[in-house]
Amino acid sequence: MRKIIVLSMITLDGVMQAPGGPKEDTSGGFKYGGWVAPYFDEVYGKVLEKQLKPADYLLGRKTFEIFANYWPEHADFWPGINDGTKYVMSKTMKKSDWKNSVFLKSLADIEKLKNSKGSDIQVHGSGKLIQMLLKNDLVDELWLKIHPLTLGQGQKLFENGTIPAAFTLMESSVTPSGVIMANYKRAGKVKTGTVGA
């Protein structure tokens, strides 16, 4: 069985939309694209370098289109992105010129992929896809970069349909610019009890 690992840059209020640039995703009138830039420093870069090692990828259609327009010409920053298999969840797309792209149509396709043999699968961007994965308990790990700002609008990581789930902190660090890097592993169901009894 393969692990599905969600890697996400988020704000304190959970916004994950368009961290990379002003025109990355303006849907819903979002005007704060590129909010990650002020926080990039040497420590941040080293964590990214560690996380962007060759892997297979599971992407939503919108994120795949953004990636396919950029990464084939910029793979020196992300080794392996062109060679790794890109599994794309889309009901409309069926092919791409970007090599090693495979198109999935349903949740059952993702479950079959997760139960196959192979490397771990990274999910980048892909907000709607992540919502579906969380709702169906298919996320094994969360690798979060929590930035010290709030935006008050935009698509959030934990939004529609997230189930109650417990996670264990595996690794964490804080960059000089105040970004909390935290890797969590799925740890079963939420335990409830009484407080102050």
C-alpha positions as CSV (number, residue, x, y, z in Angstrom):
1,M,0.0,0.0,0.0
2,R,1.2,3.5,-0.9
3,K,1.0,6.5,1.4
4,I,-0.8,9.6,0.3
5,I,1.1,12.7,1.6
6,V,-0.5,16.1,1.4
7,L,2.0,19.0,1.2
8,S,0.5,22.3,1.8
9,M,1.4,25.9,2.4
10,I,-1.2,27.5,4.6
11,T,-1.9,30.7,6.5
12,L,-2.9,30.9,10.2
13,D,-6.5,30.9,9.1
14,G,-6.0,27.9,6.9
15,V,-6.0,29.5,3.4
16,M,-4.0,27.5,0.9
17,Q,-5.0,29.4,-2.3
18,A,-2.4,30.8,-4.7
19,P,0.7,30.8,-2.5
20,G,3.1,31.0,-5.4
21,G,2.1,34.1,-7.4
22,P,-0.5,36.8,-8.1
23,K,-2.0,35.1,-11.1
24,E,-1.8,31.5,-9.9
25,D,-5.4,31.3,-8.9
26,T,-7.7,34.3,-8.8
27,S,-11.0,32.3,-8.5
28,G,-13.5,33.8,-6.2
29,G,-11.9,37.2,-6.6
30,F,-8.8,36.1,-4.6
31,K,-6.3,39.0,-4.7
32,Y,-3.5,37.9,-2.4
33,G,-1.7,35.4,-4.6
34,G,2.1,35.1,-3.9
35,W,1.7,35.4,-0.1
36,V,4.5,32.9,0.5
37,A,7.3,35.1,-1.0
38,P,8.1,37.3,2.0
39,Y,8.7,34.2,4.1
40,F,11.2,32.4,1.9
41,D,14.6,32.1,3.5
42,E,17.5,29.6,3.6
43,V,15.8,27.3,6.2
44,Y,12.6,27.3,4.2
45,G,14.6,26.5,1.0
46,K,16.3,23.6,2.7
47,V,13.0,22.1,3.8
48,L,11.5,22.5,0.3
49,E,14.6,20.8,-1.2
50,K,14.1,17.9,1.2
51,Q,10.4,17.6,0.4
52,L,10.7,18.0,-3.4
53,K,12.7,14.8,-4.0
54,P,11.5,12.5,-6.8
55,A,8.1,11.0,-6.1
56,D,4.8,10.2,-7.8
57,Y,2.1,12.9,-7.6
58,L,-1.7,13.1,-7.3
59,L,-3.1,16.4,-8.6
60,G,-6.4,18.0,-9.3
61,R,-7.0,19.3,-12.8
62,K,-6.5,23.0,-12.1
63,T,-3.2,22.4,-10.2
64,F,-2.1,20.0,-13.0
65,E,-2.7,22.6,-15.6
66,I,-0.7,25.2,-13.6
67,F,2.2,22.7,-13.1
68,A,2.2,21.6,-16.7
69,N,2.6,25.1,-17.9
70,Y,5.5,25.8,-15.6
71,W,7.5,22.8,-14.4
72,P,8.6,21.2,-17.7
73,E,10.9,24.2,-18.3
74,H,11.9,24.7,-14.6
75,A,12.7,21.2,-13.4
76,D,16.2,22.2,-12.2
77,F,14.5,23.5,-9.0
78,W,12.3,20.4,-8.6
79,P,14.3,17.3,-9.5
80,G,12.1,14.5,-10.6
81,I,8.9,16.4,-11.3
82,N,9.1,15.6,-15.0
83,D,10.0,12.0,-14.5
84,G,7.6,11.2,-11.7
85,T,4.2,9.9,-12.6
86,K,1.5,12.6,-12.4
87,Y,-1.9,11.0,-11.5
88,V,-4.5,13.6,-12.4
89,M,-8.1,13.5,-11.0
90,S,-10.3,14.9,-13.8
91,K,-13.6,14.2,-15.4
92,T,-12.8,16.3,-18.4
93,M,-9.1,15.9,-19.2
94,K,-7.9,12.7,-20.9
95,K,-4.4,13.5,-22.2
96,S,-1.5,15.8,-21.9
97,D,1.8,16.5,-23.6
98,W,3.6,16.4,-20.2
99,K,5.2,13.0,-20.0
100,N,4.2,10.4,-17.4
101,S,0.7,11.9,-16.9
102,V,-2.1,9.4,-16.1
103,F,-5.7,10.5,-15.7
104,L,-8.1,9.2,-13.1
105,K,-11.9,9.7,-13.1
106,S,-13.2,8.5,-9.7
107,L,-12.6,8.0,-6.0
108,A,-12.3,4.3,-6.8
109,D,-9.4,5.0,-9.1
110,I,-7.6,6.8,-6.3
111,E,-8.3,3.9,-3.8
112,K,-6.9,1.4,-6.4
113,L,-3.8,3.6,-6.8
114,K,-3.3,3.8,-3.0
115,N,-3.6,0.0,-2.7
116,S,-1.1,-0.6,-5.5
117,K,2.7,-1.1,-5.2
118,G,5.0,1.8,-5.7
119,S,6.5,4.9,-4.1
120,D,4.6,7.3,-1.8
121,I,2.3,9.7,-3.6
122,Q,2.5,13.5,-2.9
123,V,-0.4,15.9,-3.3
124,H,0.4,19.5,-4.0
125,G,-2.1,22.3,-4.3
126,S,-5.3,20.6,-5.5
127,G,-7.7,22.0,-2.8
128,K,-10.9,20.2,-4.0
129,L,-9.0,16.9,-4.4
130,I,-7.6,17.2,-0.8
131,Q,-11.2,17.9,0.5
132,M,-12.3,14.6,-1.1
133,L,-9.2,12.7,0.2
134,L,-9.9,14.0,3.8
135,K,-13.6,13.2,3.6
136,N,-12.8,9.6,2.6
137,D,-9.9,9.1,5.1
138,L,-7.3,8.6,2.4
139,V,-4.6,11.0,3.8
140,D,-1.8,9.3,5.6
141,E,0.4,12.3,6.3
142,L,0.2,16.1,6.3
143,W,3.3,18.1,5.6
144,L,2.3,21.7,6.5
145,K,4.1,25.0,6.2
146,I,2.1,27.3,8.4
147,H,2.8,31.0,7.6
148,P,2.3,33.8,10.2
149,L,-0.4,35.7,8.5
150,T,-4.2,35.7,8.0
151,L,-5.9,36.5,4.7
152,G,-9.6,36.3,5.7
153,Q,-10.6,34.9,2.3
154,G,-9.6,32.1,-0.1
155,Q,-9.8,28.4,-0.4
156,K,-9.0,26.6,2.9
157,L,-7.2,23.3,3.5
158,F,-9.7,22.0,6.0
159,E,-13.1,23.1,4.7
160,N,-15.8,20.9,3.3
161,G,-16.3,17.3,4.6
162,T,-13.2,16.8,6.7
163,I,-13.8,13.9,9.1
164,P,-12.7,13.9,12.7
165,A,-9.2,12.4,12.7
166,A,-6.2,12.3,15.0
167,F,-2.6,13.0,13.8
168,T,0.8,12.5,15.5
169,L,3.5,15.1,15.0
170,M,6.5,13.4,13.5
171,E,8.8,16.4,12.8
172,S,8.7,20.1,13.2
173,S,10.9,23.2,12.9
174,V,10.4,27.0,12.8
175,T,12.1,29.2,10.2
176,P,13.7,32.6,11.1
177,S,10.7,34.3,9.3
178,G,8.3,32.5,11.7
179,V,7.0,29.7,9.4
180,I,6.1,26.5,11.3
181,M,7.1,23.4,9.4
182,A,5.1,20.4,10.8
183,N,4.8,16.9,9.5
184,Y,1.9,14.9,10.9
185,K,1.0,11.2,10.5
186,R,-2.5,9.8,10.6
187,A,-3.0,8.3,14.1
188,G,-6.5,6.8,14.2
189,K,-9.8,8.2,15.5
190,V,-10.3,11.2,17.7
191,K,-10.4,10.3,21.4
192,T,-12.8,12.1,23.5
193,G,-13.0,12.5,27.3
194,T,-13.9,14.9,30.0
195,V,-11.8,17.9,30.8
196,G,-11.5,19.1,34.4
197,A,-13.6,16.2,35.8
